[in-house]
Amino acid sequence: MEKVLQLVFRNAEGRLYTLSVPEPKEELTEAEVTAVMDLILAKDLFLTTGGALTSKVAARIASRDTVNLALYEE
């Protein structure tokens, strides 16, 4: 099962921007995630098409299970 840490921010235009981090460590804490999100905002590390990131919205770990029904090329 593939896991992805999704850090969701709001940008200057008020739109949502999601930063996805593949395979986060199992013992990740809320405090660690909050600290990283605060650092991203403080250092203005990302510029989106809607401008700079302005606030934190959410952080979540999403899981995805993929089942191949058929493979047509090897």
N, CA, C and O atoms as a printed pandas DataFrame, in Angstrom:
     atom_number atom_name residue_name chain_id  residue_number  x_coord  y_coord  z_coord
0              1         N          MET        A               1    0.836   -1.175    0.000
1              2        CA          MET        A               1    0.000    0.000    0.000
2              3         C          MET        A               1    0.887    1.247    0.000
3              4         O          MET        A               1    1.795    1.371    0.822
4              5         N          GLU        A               2    0.624    2.142   -0.901
5              6        CA          GLU        A               2    1.385    3.380   -1.037
6              7         C          GLU        A               2    0.785    4.453   -0.129
7              8         O          GLU        A               2   -0.429    4.651   -0.100
8              9         N          LYS        A               3    1.657    5.142    0.612
9             10        CA          LYS        A               3    1.204    6.227    1.484
10            11         C          LYS        A               3    1.837    7.533    1.032
11            12         O          LYS        A               3    2.979    7.565    0.573
12            13         N          VAL        A               4    1.072    8.611    1.172
13            14        CA          VAL        A               4    1.539    9.940    0.793
14            15         C          VAL        A               4    1.114   10.929    1.874
15            16         O          VAL        A               4   -0.045   10.956    2.287
16            17         N          LEU        A               5    2.068   11.740    2.324
17            18        CA          LEU        A               5    1.754   12.833    3.238
18            19         C          LEU        A               5    1.317   14.018    2.387
19            20         O          LEU        A               5    2.060   14.468    1.515
20            21         N          GLN        A               6    0.115   14.521    2.639
21            22        CA          GLN        A               6   -0.404   15.659    1.888
22            23         C          GLN        A               6   -0.453   16.876    2.808
23            24         O          GLN        A               6   -1.159   16.879    3.817
24            25         N          LEU        A               7    0.304   17.904    2.446
25            26        CA          LEU        A               7    0.319   19.159    3.189
26            27         C          LEU        A               7   -0.499   20.160    2.379
27            28         O          LEU        A               7   -0.135   20.507    1.255
28            29         N          VAL        A               8   -1.595   20.613    2.952
29            30        CA          VAL        A               8   -2.523   21.474    2.222
30            31         C          VAL        A               8   -2.404   22.910    2.745
31            32         O          VAL        A               8   -2.517   23.166    3.944
32            33         N          PHE        A               9   -2.172   23.834    1.812
33            34        CA          PHE        A               9   -2.020   25.254    2.125
34            35         C          PHE        A               9   -3.035   26.063    1.328
35            36         O          PHE        A               9   -3.633   25.569    0.373
36            37         N          ARG        A              10   -3.217   27.313    1.738
37            38        CA          ARG        A              10   -3.981   28.273    0.947
38            39         C          ARG        A              10   -2.975   29.272    0.373
39            40         O          ARG        A              10   -2.033   29.678    1.054
40            41         N          ASN        A              11   -3.185   29.665   -0.892
41            42        CA          ASN        A              11   -2.260   30.622   -1.505
42            43         C          ASN        A              11   -2.854   32.033   -1.495
43            44         O          ASN        A              11   -3.961   32.245   -1.000
44            45         N          ALA        A              12   -2.114   32.987   -2.043
45            46        CA          ALA        A              12   -2.510   34.401   -1.998
46            47         C          ALA        A              12   -3.858   34.665   -2.666
47            48         O          ALA        A              12   -4.554   35.610   -2.295
48            49         N          GLU        A              13   -4.231   33.848   -3.642
49            50        CA          GLU        A              13   -5.528   34.006   -4.307
50            51         C          GLU        A              13   -6.647   33.273   -3.588
51            52         O          GLU        A              13   -7.794   33.291   -4.036
52            53         N          GLY        A              14   -6.319   32.625   -2.465
53            54        CA          GLY        A              14   -7.335   31.911   -1.697
54            55         C          GLY        A              14   -7.587   30.491   -2.161
55            56         O          GLY        A              14   -8.474   29.814   -1.641
56            57         N          ARG        A              15   -6.814   30.036   -3.134
57            58        CA          ARG        A              15   -6.979   28.665   -3.636
58            59         C          ARG        A              15   -6.133   27.693   -2.832
59            60         O          ARG        A              15   -5.133   28.074   -2.223
60            61         N          LEU        A              16   -6.549   26.428   -2.841
61            62        CA          LEU        A              16   -5.810   25.389   -2.128
62            63         C          LEU        A              16   -4.645   24.891   -2.968
63            64         O          LEU        A              16   -4.740   24.792   -4.191
64            65         N          TYR        A              17   -3.550   24.581   -2.297
65            66        CA          TYR        A              17   -2.358   24.011   -2.922
66            67         C          TYR        A              17   -1.920   22.843   -2.050
67            68         O          TYR        A              17   -1.736   23.004   -0.844
68            69         N          THR        A              18   -1.752   21.671   -2.649
69            70        CA          THR        A              18   -1.353   20.481   -1.906
70            71         C          THR        A              18    0.053   20.065   -2.303
71            72         O          THR        A              18    0.354   19.866   -3.480
72            73         N          LEU        A              19    0.897   19.938   -1.305
73            74        CA          LEU        A              19    2.262   19.450   -1.479
74            75         C          LEU        A              19    2.260   17.995   -1.024
75            76         O          LEU        A              19    1.930   17.713    0.128
76            77         N          SER        A              20    2.623   17.067   -1.905
77            78        CA          SER        A              20    2.598   15.637   -1.594
78            79         C          SER        A              20    4.007   15.105   -1.371
79            80         O          SER        A              20    4.908   15.340   -2.176
80            81         N          VAL        A              21    4.182   14.389   -0.273
81            82        CA          VAL        A              21    5.476   13.794    0.082
82            83         C          VAL        A              21    5.281   12.280    0.128
83            84         O          VAL        A              21    4.566   11.783    0.998
84            85         N          PRO        A              22    5.905   11.533   -0.794
85            86        CA          PRO        A              22    5.710   10.082   -0.823
86            87         C          PRO        A              22    6.388    9.380    0.347
87            88         O          PRO        A              22    7.425    9.819    0.845
88            89         N          GLU        A              23    5.783    8.290    0.768
89            90        CA          GLU        A              23    6.332    7.395    1.792
90            91         C          GLU        A              23    6.815    8.117    3.055
91            92         O          GLU        A              23    8.000    8.052    3.381
92            93         N          PRO        A              24    5.923    8.797    3.765
93            94        CA          PRO        A              24    6.334    9.457    5.013
94            95         C          PRO        A              24    6.709    8.416    6.062
95            96         O          PRO        A              24    6.237    7.280    6.019
96            97         N          LYS        A              25    7.555    8.812    6.996
97            98        CA          LYS        A              25    7.958    7.863    8.035
98            99         C          LYS        A              25    6.758    7.504    8.906
99           100         O          LYS        A              25    5.861    8.322    9.110
100          101         N          GLU        A              26    6.751    6.295    9.408
101          102        CA          GLU        A              26    5.618    5.761   10.167
102          103         C          GLU        A              26    5.334    6.543   11.445
103          104         O          GLU        A              26    4.175    6.752   11.800
104          105         N          GLU        A              27    6.386    6.975   12.135
105          106        CA          GLU        A              27    6.216    7.599   13.443
106          107         C          GLU        A              27    6.093    9.123   13.366
107          108         O          GLU        A              27    6.378    9.810   14.346
108          109         N          LEU        A              28    5.682    9.649   12.239
109          110        CA          LEU        A              28    5.531   11.085   12.041
110          111         C          LEU        A              28    4.491   11.647   13.013
111          112         O          LEU        A              28    3.412   11.077   13.176
112          113         N          THR        A              29    4.827   12.772   13.659
113          114        CA          THR        A              29    3.914   13.362   14.645
114          115         C          THR        A              29    3.288   14.649   14.112
115          116         O          THR        A              29    3.783   15.259   13.164
116          117         N          GLU        A              30    2.197   15.036   14.741
117          118        CA          GLU        A              30    1.528   16.282   14.383
118          119         C          GLU        A              30    2.464   17.475   14.591
119          120         O          GLU        A              30    2.477   18.408   13.787
120          121         N          ALA        A              31    3.240   17.439   15.666
121          122        CA          ALA        A              31    4.172   18.533   15.961
122          123         C          ALA        A              31    5.226   18.675   14.861
123          124         O          ALA        A              31    5.568   19.793   14.476
124          125         N          GLU        A              32    5.740   17.559   14.356
125          126        CA          GLU        A              32    6.740   17.600   13.281
126          127         C          GLU        A              32    6.148   18.188   12.002
127          128         O          GLU        A              32    6.774   19.008   11.331
128          129         N          VAL        A              33    4.942   17.758   11.681
129          130        CA          VAL        A              33    4.284   18.245   10.466
130          131         C          VAL        A              33    3.991   19.741   10.587
131          132         O          VAL        A              33    4.212   20.499    9.642
132          133         N          THR        A              34    3.498   20.158   11.740
133          134        CA          THR        A              34    3.209   21.575   11.967
134          135         C          THR        A              34    4.471   22.415   11.834
135          136         O          THR        A              34    4.445   23.487   11.229
136          137         N          ALA        A              35    5.575   21.934   12.397
137          138        CA          ALA        A              35    6.845   22.665   12.325
138          139         C          ALA        A              35    7.313   22.824   10.880
139          140         O          ALA        A              35    7.782   23.895   10.495
140          141         N          VAL        A              36    7.189   21.773   10.084
141          142        CA          VAL        A              36    7.607   21.837    8.676
142          143         C          VAL        A              36    6.708   22.792    7.892
143          144         O          VAL        A              36    7.192   23.584    7.083
144          145         N          MET        A              37    5.411   22.714    8.132
145          146        CA          MET        A              37    4.492   23.612    7.426
146          147         C          MET        A              37    4.761   25.073    7.804
147          148         O          MET        A              37    4.720   25.954    6.946
148          149         N          ASP        A              38    5.036   25.327    9.082
149          150        CA          ASP        A              38    5.370   26.683    9.526
150          151         C          ASP        A              38    6.655   27.170    8.858
151          152         O          ASP        A              38    6.749   28.333    8.465
152          153         N          LEU        A              39    7.640   26.289    8.730
153          154        CA          LEU        A              39    8.904   26.637    8.079
154          155         C          LEU        A              39    8.694   26.969    6.599
155          156         O          LEU        A              39    9.259   27.935    6.085
156          157         N          ILE        A              40    7.882   26.166    5.928
157          158        CA          ILE        A              40    7.574   26.414    4.515
158          159         C          ILE        A              40    6.955   27.797    4.347
159          160         O          ILE        A              40    7.305   28.530    3.422
160          161         N          LEU        A              41    6.034   28.153    5.241
161          162        CA          LEU        A              41    5.399   29.474    5.167
162          163         C          LEU        A              41    6.382   30.596    5.511
163          164         O          LEU        A              41    6.427   31.617    4.826
164          165         N          ALA        A              42    7.160   30.403    6.564
165          166        CA          ALA        A              42    8.084   31.447    7.026
166          167         C          ALA        A              42    9.174   31.750    6.004
167          168         O          ALA        A              42    9.563   32.904    5.825
168          169         N          LYS        A              43    9.665   30.707    5.335
169          170        CA          LYS        A              43   10.756   30.878    4.365
170          171         C          LYS        A              43   10.250   31.165    2.952
171          172         O          LYS        A              43   11.041   31.404    2.039
172          173         N          ASP        A              44    8.922   31.139    2.779
173          174        CA          ASP        A              44    8.321   31.410    1.471
174          175         C          ASP        A              44    8.955   30.516    0.403
175          176         O          ASP        A              44    9.423   30.994   -0.630
176          177         N          LEU        A              45    8.960   29.199    0.679
177          178        CA          LEU        A              45    9.689   28.248   -0.160
178          179         C          LEU        A              45    9.030   27.915   -1.497
179          180         O          LEU        A              45    9.716   27.499   -2.431
180          181         N          PHE        A              46    7.714   28.090   -1.606
181          182        CA          PHE        A              46    7.015   27.698   -2.830
182          183         C          PHE        A              46    6.203   28.863   -3.368
183          184         O          PHE        A              46    5.558   29.589   -2.612
184          185         N          LEU        A              47    6.242   29.031   -4.670
185          186        CA          LEU        A              47    5.424   30.027   -5.345
186          187         C          LEU        A              47    4.498   29.273   -6.288
187          188         O          LEU        A              47    4.961   28.533   -7.156
188          189         N          THR        A              48    3.207   29.456   -6.124
189          190        CA          THR        A              48    2.229   28.765   -6.955
190          191         C          THR        A              48    1.712   29.725   -8.025
191          192         O          THR        A              48    2.034   30.913   -8.009
192          193         N          THR        A              49    0.922   29.212   -8.938
193          194        CA          THR        A              49    0.322   30.084   -9.955
194          195         C          THR        A              49   -0.631   31.091   -9.316
195          196         O          THR        A              49   -0.952   32.116   -9.918
196          197         N          GLY        A              50   -1.082   30.801   -8.101
197          198        CA          GLY        A              50   -1.956   31.711   -7.368
198          199         C          GLY        A              50   -1.204   32.557   -6.364
199          200         O          GLY        A              50   -1.815   33.168   -5.488
200          201         N          GLY        A              51    0.116   32.603   -6.478
201          202        CA          GLY        A              51    0.925   33.412   -5.573
202          203         C          GLY        A              51    1.541   32.593   -4.456
203          204         O          GLY        A              51    1.522   31.362   -4.474
204          205         N          ALA        A              52    2.088   33.305   -3.488
205          206        CA          ALA        A              52    2.766   32.656   -2.361
206          207         C          ALA        A              52    1.770   31.910   -1.473
207          208         O          ALA        A              52    0.579   32.219   -1.454
208          209         N          LEU        A              53    2.282   30.928   -0.746
209          210        CA          LEU        A              53    1.457   30.224    0.233
210          211         C          LEU        A              53    1.275   31.137    1.440
211          212         O          LEU        A              53    2.226   31.769    1.900
212          213         N          THR        A              54    0.046   31.201    1.948
213          214        CA          THR        A              54   -0.247   32.156    3.016
214          215         C          THR        A              54   -0.692   31.527    4.326
215          216         O          THR        A              54   -0.516   32.129    5.385
216          217         N          SER        A              55   -1.274   30.312    4.279
217          218        CA          SER        A              55   -1.742   29.699    5.523
218          219         C          SER        A              55   -1.841   28.183    5.396
219          220         O          SER        A              55   -1.932   27.634    4.299
220          221         N          LYS        A              56   -1.819   27.521    6.562
221          222        CA          LYS        A              56   -1.984   26.065    6.623
222          223         C          LYS        A              56   -3.475   25.749    6.617
223          224         O          LYS        A              56   -4.272   26.460    7.230
224          225         N          VAL        A              57   -3.843   24.685    5.924
225          226        CA          VAL        A              57   -5.234   24.241    5.898
226          227         C          VAL        A              57   -5.365   22.871    6.545
227          228         O          VAL        A              57   -6.229   22.667    7.399
228          229         N          ALA        A              58   -4.511   21.925    6.145
229          230        CA          ALA        A              58   -4.630   20.556    6.657
230          231         C          ALA        A              58   -3.355   19.776    6.373
231          232         O          ALA        A              58   -2.551   20.143    5.517
232          233         N          ALA        A              59   -3.199   18.697    7.112
233          234        CA          ALA        A              59   -2.135   17.721    6.854
234          235         C          ALA        A              59   -2.762   16.352    7.042
235          236         O          ALA        A              59   -3.470   16.111    8.020
236          237         N          ARG        A              60   -2.499   15.465    6.107
237          238        CA          ARG        A              60   -3.101   14.132    6.182
238          239         C          ARG        A              60   -2.201   13.120    5.493
239          240         O          ARG        A              60   -1.394   13.460    4.628
240          241         N          ILE        A              61   -2.363   11.872    5.900
241          242        CA          ILE        A              61   -1.673   10.773    5.229
242          243         C          ILE        A              61   -2.729   10.008    4.447
243          244         O          ILE        A              61   -3.690    9.489    5.015
244          245         N          ALA        A              62   -2.534    9.949    3.142
245          246        CA          ALA        A              62   -3.454    9.237    2.267
246          247         C          ALA        A              62   -2.833    7.898    1.889
247          248         O          ALA        A              62   -1.634    7.811    1.622
248          249         N          SER        A              63   -3.656    6.863    1.870
249          250        CA          SER        A              63   -3.211    5.522    1.480
250          251         C          SER        A              63   -3.900    5.138    0.184
251          252         O          SER        A              63   -5.071    5.446   -0.041
252          253         N          ARG        A              64   -3.133    4.448   -0.668
253          254        CA          ARG        A              64   -3.713    3.999   -1.927
254          255         C          ARG        A              64   -3.284    2.566   -2.184
255          256         O          ARG        A              64   -2.103    2.226   -2.103
256          257         N          ASP        A              65   -4.246    1.753   -2.489
257          258        CA          ASP        A              65   -4.013    0.360   -2.837
258          259         C          ASP        A              65   -4.302    0.206   -4.327
259          260         O          ASP        A              65   -5.376    0.589   -4.790
260          261         N          THR        A              66   -3.368   -0.342   -5.072
261          262        CA          THR        A              66   -3.553   -0.533   -6.501
262          263         C          THR        A              66   -3.645   -2.019   -6.805
263          264         O          THR        A              66   -2.805   -2.812   -6.379
264          265         N          VAL        A              67   -4.686   -2.381   -7.550
265          266        CA          VAL        A              67   -4.871   -3.770   -7.965
266          267         C          VAL        A              67   -4.854   -3.795   -9.491
267          268         O          VAL        A              67   -5.718   -3.198  -10.133
268          269         N          ASN        A              68   -3.869   -4.488  -10.075
269          270        CA          ASN        A              68   -3.799   -4.620  -11.527
270          271         C          ASN        A              68   -4.812   -5.653  -11.990
271          272         O          ASN        A              68   -4.816   -6.788  -11.513
272          273         N          LEU        A              69   -5.660   -5.261  -12.909
273          274        CA          LEU        A              69   -6.629   -6.193  -13.469
274          275         C          LEU        A              69   -6.042   -6.930  -14.662
275          276         O          LEU        A              69   -6.342   -8.103  -14.886
276          277         N          ALA        A              70   -5.210   -6.242  -15.422
277          278        CA          ALA        A              70   -4.570   -6.864  -16.575
278          279         C          ALA        A              70   -3.332   -6.057  -16.941
279          280         O          ALA        A              70   -3.312   -4.833  -16.808
280          281         N          LEU        A              71   -2.305   -6.754  -17.400
281          282        CA          LEU        A              71   -1.096   -6.116  -17.907
282          283         C          LEU        A              71   -0.966   -6.501  -19.371
283          284         O          LEU        A              71   -0.951   -7.688  -19.700
284          285         N          TYR        A              72   -0.871   -5.515  -20.252
285          286        CA          TYR        A              72   -0.865   -5.791  -21.682
286          287         C          TYR        A              72    0.516   -5.722  -22.309
287          288         O          TYR        A              72    0.699   -6.158  -23.445
288          289         N          GLU        A              73    1.483   -5.185  -21.595
289          290        CA          GLU        A              73    2.856   -5.162  -22.083
290          291         C          GLU        A              73    3.773   -5.603  -20.963
291          292         O          GLU        A              73    3.510   -5.340  -19.789
292          293         N          GLU        A              74    4.833   -6.264  -21.323
293          294        CA          GLU        A              74    5.799   -6.713  -20.319
294          295         C          GLU        A              74    6.945   -5.760  -20.219
295          296         O          GLU        A              74    7.859   -5.975  -19.423
